[in-house]
């Protein structure tokens, strides 16, 4: 096979409640490096610190 070797970088963003994000990411099919065949692989990478808190839920105090 006489082809160029190429790379595609794909980034997925998960936004939602922490439990959903963590569960969804734990089901990820690719962990680390997945060797498909000689010279072909898929690698996983996380960009940034995990988790980045976008909103903190604060319980309201009961008012009397």
GUTOR-564564 format. One record per residue: residue in three letters; z, y, x of N, C-alpha, C in turn. Coordinates in steps of 0.02 Angstrom, whole numbers, padded with zeros to 5 digits, always signed. Atoms other than C-alpha are relative to their C-alpha. Layout:
<sites>
AlaZYXZYXZYX ...
</sites>
This chain:
<sites>
Unk+00000-00058+00042+00000+00000+00000+00000+00062+00045 Unk+00006-00060-00041-00053+00166+00077+00015+00061-00043 Unk-00021-00057+00042+00047+00299-00016+00050+00042+00038 Unk-00052-00044-00026+00153+00448+00027+00068-00023-00026 Unk-00068+00010+00023+00341+00426+00018+00024+00066-00029 Unk-00021-00062+00033+00411+00553-00105+00072-00007-00023 Unk-00068-00001+00027+00579+00604-00173+00001+00046-00060 Unk-00012-00041+00058+00628+00670-00344+00076+00006-00007 Unk-00072-00011+00009+00800+00748-00364+00011+00017-00074 Unk-00013-00009+00071+00864+00733-00542+00075+00013-00009 Unk-00070-00018+00011+01026+00817-00596+00014-00003-00075 Unk-00022+00003+00070+01115+00777-00759+00064+00039-00007 Unk-00061-00038+00012+01247+00890-00832+00035-00031-00061 Unk-00039+00027+00055+01385+00818-00941+00051+00054-00020 Unk-00047-00051+00025+01481+00945-01048+00030-00026-00064 Unk-00034+00024+00060+01611+00895-01177+00072-00014+00015 Unk-00070+00017-00012+01789+00834-01196+00007-00046+00061 Unk-00011+00037-00062+01859+00761-01036-00007-00075-00009 Unk+00002+00073+00010+01880+00586-01108-00071-00025-00010 Unk+00069+00020+00011+01699+00579-01165-00040+00004+00065 Unk+00037-00007-00063+01631+00644-00999+00019-00056+00048 Unk-00021+00052-00047+01736+00522-00897-00025-00069-00022 Unk+00025+00064+00025+01688+00374-01010-00075-00006+00011 Unk+00072+00000-00008+01504+00420-01007-00020-00010+00073 Unk+00017+00006-00071+01501+00439-00818+00019-00069+00027 Unk-00019+00066-00024+01592+00273-00794-00051-00053-00019 Unk+00052+00047+00021+01448+00186-00885-00065+00010+00038 Unk+00060-00015-00038+01322+00258-00762-00026-00063+00034 Unk+00029+00061-00028+01203+00120-00708-00006+00002+00076 Unk+00010-00006-00072+01181+00187-00531+00065+00028+00031 Unk-00059-00021-00037+01334+00197-00420-00016-00005+00074 Unk+00016+00002-00071+01311+00245-00238-00075-00005+00010 Unk+00071+00010-00013+01143+00178-00179-00022-00066-00032 Unk+00027+00060+00032+01040+00054-00280-00067-00016+00033 Unk+00062+00021-00033+00908-00038-00177-00044-00035-00051 Unk+00046+00028+00048+00760-00072-00290-00044-00053+00033 Unk+00040+00045-00041+00647-00152-00159-00004+00031+00069 Unk+00002-00030-00067+00617-00126+00027-00037+00067+00000 Unk+00029-00067-00003+00586+00059+00053+00006+00040-00065 Unk-00009-00035+00065+00632+00105-00128+00073-00004-00021 Unk-00070+00001+00021+00806+00157-00180+00014+00060-00044 Unk-00026-00054+00043+00901+00266-00304+00070+00013+00024 Unk-00068-00019-00021+01054+00362-00247+00031+00046-00051 Unk-00038-00042+00045+01188+00444-00350+00034+00055+00040 Unk-00037-00054-00032+01263+00612-00306+00031+00044-00054 Unk-00033-00047+00044+01388+00726-00392+00002+00067+00035 Unk+00003-00067-00029+01365+00912-00363+00061+00039-00025 Unk-00058-00040+00018+01521+01019-00360+00062-00043-00009 Unk-00063+00035+00010+01702+00975-00390+00002-00028-00071 Unk-00004+00031+00066+01739+00859-00534+00072-00009-00020 Unk+00036-00036+00051+01795+00902-00663+00009+00075+00007 Unk-00005-00073+00004+01761+01087-00682+00023+00015-00071 Unk-00028-00013+00067+01870+01144-00827-00033+00063-00027 Unk+00034-00056+00031+01769+01256-00942+00044+00034-00051 Unk-00044-00027+00051+01902+01279-01076+00063-00041-00002 Unk-00063+00035+00004+02085+01235-01084+00028+00008-00070 Unk-00028-00002+00067+02157+01189-01253+00074+00017+00006 Unk-00070-00020+00001+02323+01276-01286+00025-00011-00071 Unk-00028+00013+00066+02429+01214-01428+00035+00062-00025 Unk-00032-00058+00030+02483+01351-01547+00071-00016-00019 Unk-00069+00008+00019+02668+01377-01576+00005+00011-00075 Unk-00011-00010+00071+02728+01359-01754+00034+00066-00011 Unk-00031-00065+00015+02767+01530-01824+00045-00006-00061 Unk-00049+00004+00055+02919+01549-01934+00003+00066-00035 
</sites>
